[in-house]
Amino acid sequence: MYIEQLELENFRNYKKTKTSFSKNVNIIYGENAQGKTNIIEAIFLCAAGRSHRTSKDKELINIDGDRFKVKLLLNKNYKKKEIEYLYEFGKKQILINEIPIKKMANLMGNLLAVIFSPEDILIVKEGPSLRRRFINITISQLKPSYFYNLQQYNKILNQRNNLLKEIQKNKSLLDTLDIWDEKIAQVGTEIIIDRKKFIDKLNKISKEKHYNLTDNCEQLEIKYKTFLQKINVNDKESIKDEIIKIFLKNRNLEFKRCVTVVGPHRDDFDIIINDLPLKNFGSQGQQRTAILSLKLSEIEIIKEETDEYPILLLDDVMSELDNKRKNYLFKSLTNMQTFITCTEKDFFKEYKDISFFRVKNGEIYNL
């Protein structure tokens, strides 16, 4: 899988541009604030259906425009596929081979991509929402039904929360809560099973990669944190029944707070180095190395599940790594299309099969 061509129109600082890329390593270099990251963002937009920098599509419109378009031509198993992302009049439309998709879940899996940026260190440092986002994006690419279940879960969660507020005013609505418990438990079970399977794989693969990255000095462990004590991924009914029991147990608390206090929307995972939580005890360097291990593991899981390498997007991360980790990362790029943004290109000159693109003032120059 690789991107043959990318077309941007009124996207960020690009007025109109069309560029063809190599199926190997593409180095996108230039000074800061010239538009390098915007290329990474446009590609990721077509993979995940959202930017990795903002949740508001209107912020992606060029200052002189009122709409934007991102179009890329994908070569997937020697078959061409066109993905187009349009935003105008406050609405987005996504087309695959010129046919509008009806659901966002239909976008997932068409373009597999792994992104690694300096902000990813926040996966370690910040709260659970960023860690959930990390696993949600990856699993959604592997399994579009997971993305659909997430959407359904969030809708049911909002309706259940609204019901908890209404019950305070009208106690006769209390009997309907059982119906929503059943609905949220049904969808929540599917989400929990998919997360458990993914995190188990992530733990196994990242443990080995991190051990190698740290000269056999650090043991990395990823632990799924959820509200269930035990998860048997082969027994959906027992998981669903346990979720309903926990909802019943927490009802008085929910009536006080008027929100759903437990569920997959509060899931998290711990990142542990040598039996200590990385968030509290890890240095900046250890945290960066752990994220690199996670990203390399993400690539391997996608390859294992789909028999295809994803497109790798490295946004200004080379400057964050020492030479040893740069070389380790670069040796891992075999057989996959890679986009690397940087300000200096000298490090890459000794490597083969590399194409260089200079970005200046929203223009891309193929050298």
N, C-alpha and C positions, 0 to 999 in steps of 0.2 A: 504494500500500500504506500503510495506517495502522491504528493500534490504536484501536478504539472504546472499549474498556472493559478495566479491569484490576481483578482481584479478588485480594486477599491474605488468607490465613488462617494465623495463627501463624508469620508470616514476619518474622524479625528483630524489630523493636519494634512490628510491626503485629499486633494481635489478630485483627481482622476488619474489612475495609474493601473497598468497591467504588466505583470512580471512573470516570467517562466523560471522555474527553479530546478535544481539538480535533485535527483532521487537519492543522493548521498548526503553529504554535510554541506549546509549553506551557512556561511558566516555573514552576518548582517552587522556591519560596523559603521561607526560615525560618532560624532560628538554627542553630548547629552542634549535631550529635548529636540531631536531631529525627526523622530518618528519610528525608531527601531522597535520599541515595545509594541507600538500600534500594529505592526505586522503580526507579531505573536498573538496579540489580542484578537485580531480578525480571524486567524486560523482557529483559535480556541473557541471563538464564538460559533463557528460552524460545526464544531465537535460537540460542545456541551449545551448550546442554545442560550448561553449567557456569557458575559464578560467575566474575567477573573479579577477585574479591577473595580467594577461598579455593577450595581443591580438595576441601574436606570439606563435604558437604551438611548434616551434623548441626549445623554451626556456624550454619546459617541458621534453625534452629528457635527460635521465641520462648522466652524463659527459662521461661515458665509452661506450655509445651506439650510434646508428645512427637512431633509431626508438623507438617508445613507443606504448604500448597497455594498455588500460583500459577496463576491462570487468566486468560487474556486472549482477547478477541474481536478478531479481525483482519479488516479489510476489504481484500481483495486482488482487484483488478480487478472490483469491485462484487459479489464473492462473499464470504460470511461464512465464516470459519474459526476454530475454537476450539482453542487450545493450552492444555493443562493439565499442570502439573508437580507431582507428588505425591511426598512423602518420608515414609515411616513404617516402623517396625520395621527401620531400617537399610538400607532399599532404596528406590530411586526408581522411579517409573513415569511415563511420559509418554504422554499421550493426545492424539490429533488428531481433532477432531470426535467425541469420546467413545470412540474406538477406540484401544486401547493399541498403541504401535509396537513392533515386534519388535527393531529395531536402531537404535542412535543415529544412524546415517547417514540414517535415514528422517525425522529431525527437520530435518536440514540443508536450508536453502533455503526452508523454509516462512515463516520470519520473517527478513528480511534486516536486519541492524543493524550500524552502525558506532559504536563507543564511543571517546570521547576523555576521558581523565581526567588529573589531574596526575601520576599514577604512570607514565603512558606515556613520560615523559622517560627512564625506566629502559631503554626500548628502545635508546636511544643509549648510556647510561652503563654498563649491566650486561653480562652475558655473553650468549653465543649463544642460550641457551634462550628468552629473552624475545623475541628477534627471530624465532626459529622459530615461537614461539607466535603472534606477530602474523600471519605469512603463513599458518600452518596454519588459523587461524580464518577468515580471509577466503576462502581457496581452498575450504575445506570448505563454506562457505555457497554458493559459486558452483557447486561440483561435489561432490555428496555422495559420489561414488565415490572421491574423493581422501581423504575422511575414513575411508572403509572401508579403503582401502589403507594409511593410517597405522596403523589398528588392527591390520591383518594384519601389517604390517612389525614393529610392536612385539612382537607375539606370537612371530614367527619370530626376532627379535633375542634375546629372552629364552631361547628354546629353543636357539639357536646358542651363546649365552654359557654356558648350562648344559652343553652338549655339550663345549665347550672345557675346562671344569673336570673333567668326567668323563674326558676323554681322558688327563689327567694320572695318573689311577688305572688306566685300562684302555686301552692303546694300540691294541687291536683295533677300537676305535670310530672310529679315524682315517679309515677309508674312508667313513664316513657323512657326513663333513664336506662332501664334494662335493655331496651332495644338498641340504644346507642353504644352501650357497653359491648354488646354482641358484635356490632358492626366494627367498632374500633379494634376489638380483640382479633377479629378475623383478618383484617388487613395488617394489623400490627404483628401478628404471628409470621406472616410472609416476610415482612421487613426484618424481623429479628433473626430468622433462619438464614436469610441471605447475608446479613451482616456477620453472623457467627461464622459462617463458612469462609467468608472473605478474610476476616481478621485472623482466623486460624491459619490460613495460607500465608497471609502477610507476615505473621509471627515466625512461621517456619523459614520462609525465604529470607526475610530481612535479618534474621539471627545470623545466618551464614554470611551474608554479604557484609554485615557490620563487623563481624569477627575478622574477615579478611581485610577490610578497610582500616582496621585499628591494629594491625599486626598481631592479631590473636590476643589482644589485651582487654577488650570489652565485650560483655555479653549483653545483647539487646533483647528485650522482651516486650511484646505488645499484648496487652490484656484487655479484653472486651469488658466494659462496665455497663451493666444494664440492671434493671430492677428485678429480674428473675434470678433465683438462686442457681437453678440448673436448666440447661437447654439441651434437649434431645432433638436434634434437627430432623430426626426420622419420625417424630411423633407430634404432628401439628395439633392434634386435639388436646393433648396434655398441656401444651404451651398456651393454647387459647383458653382452656379452663383455668389455668393458673393466673393468666392476665385478668380474667373476670373476677376471680377471688380477691386479687389485690385491689381491684377497683372498689369492690364492696367494702373491703377493709378500710379504705381511705375516704369513704363517702363523707363522713363528718368533717374531715379536714377540707375536702373539696367544697362542701357547702359554705364553709367559712371563707375560703379564698376565691370561690367562684371560677376556678380553673382546674383543668385535669393535671393532677400533681405527679402522676407517673405515666410512663409510656416510652416508646421509641424516640419521641421528640426530646427526651432528656438523656438519651444514651451518650456514652463517651468511651474512650479507650485510653489506657495508661501506656506511656512510653517509659520503660525502665532500663537503666544501665547498671549492670553489676549490683542488682537488687535495690537500687535507689531510684526514686522518681526523677526523671531527667529535667522536668520543669523546675523542680526545687533545688536540685543539687548539681545539675550539669553546667559546664562552662559553655560559652558561646560557640567555641569550636566543636565541642561534643554534640551540641544541639544541631549544628549545621551538618555534621557527619551523619547523625541519626536520620535527618531528613533526606540526605542523599541516599542512604540505605533504603529508606521507604520508597523513594521514587524509582530506584533501580529495581526494587521488588515489584512495584506496580507494573513496570514494563514486562517483567518476567511472567507475572500472573496473566496479563492480557495476552501475551504470546501463547501461554499454556492453554488458556481458555478458548482462544479464537484461531490459533495457528497462524496468526499474523502479528508482526511487530507494529506497535503504534508509532505515530509520528511524535518525535520528541521535540519539545519546545523549551529551550534553555534561555531564560531571559536575564541576562546580566549576572549570571551566577559564577562565572569563571573567576571573576575578581574576588569572590568570597572564599575561594578554595585555595589551599596550598598546592604546590606543584605535584605532590604525590597523589592527591585526590583528583586533581585535574587529569593527570595521566590515566588514573584508574577509570574515571568517567569516560574519557575519550576512547579507551580500549573497549568500552562497553557499547560503543555506537555502531558496531558492525551490523550490517544488514537492515538498518533502519534509517529512514529519512530524518534528518535533524536540522533544526533551525537554531542558531546560536547568535544572540545579540551581544555586542561588546564594543568597547571604545578603542581597544588595541588589538590588532590582528597578528602580531608577530609570533605569538605562541603557536599558532596553527600552521606556520609555513613549512614545518618539517613533516607534516602529515600529507598523505595522498588523498585523492578523490574529494577535494574540497573546492567549492565555488565561493567566490567573494562578491558581496554586494555592498556598495557604499550608499548610505542614506544621508541626504542633506536637504533640509527644508521641505520635507514631504515629497521628495523625489527619490526613486530607487535607481541606482546605476549598477549594471552588471559589468564587472571588471574581467 
